[in-house]
């Protein structure tokens, strides 16, 4: 019985690895998946056949390739619908998107990362580092830094102590002193700025969303070509006002830079 149980766990692990590679890398052939996973091609084919029956994978656009199937759309929609923050923020996101034509995001914290639970693509720049369902560490990007800045100072210390801060560009704050100075400034002014710290040429603005207890629960951000985002002062007001509106919808009654 123990052997059967262990074998079942191994199958689940392999399925998870296969789906994760399709999710992060896009469509791929069985041969490519076999190489990436370090599994025999026959094993990958068996997994793909089973997952196709469950609509978890389907044939890709290119012959002999596979991609995530429709089941993931249903699962993703069910997960997204479970976030109160998303329901409260979506009208604001849609309004910002329509008014600016830029990419807008909604992120929540999970561990030491900011996870994107909603994204509306901009008209000019769509290939950005943070995809729907994707994540960034909390020391880079407008939404991630807003999520960390409004946590208690002890959590800043814990975050830095957890490991070396990854540098995405030369502008990424990788020293504790630089990060803490940035976080302090964010708290003081009520919004965050990402100035090419994730992707060269890209800028973003973010603002915190608070729940009914006054705790930071999500962050709103807008991103695009640096000059368009950071050169328009009206966007700062728009993102702060939008995040404040979402906070009030969630029952928050305090000031914009509490926490």
Buried (B, 14 or more C-beta within 10 A) or exposed (E): EEEEEEEEEEBEEBBEBBBEBBBEEEBBBBEBBBEBBEBEEEBBBBBBEEBBEEBBBBBBEEEEBBBBBEBBEEEBEEEBEEBBBBBBBBEBBEBBBEBBBBBBBBBBBEEBBBBBBBBBBBEEBEEBBBEBBBBBBBBBBBBBBBBBBBBEEEBBEEBBEEEEBEEBBEBBBBEBEEBBEBBEBBBEEBBBBBBBBBBEEBBBBBBBBBBEEBEBBBBBBBBBBBEBBBEBEEBBEBBBBBBBBBBBBBEBEEEBBBB
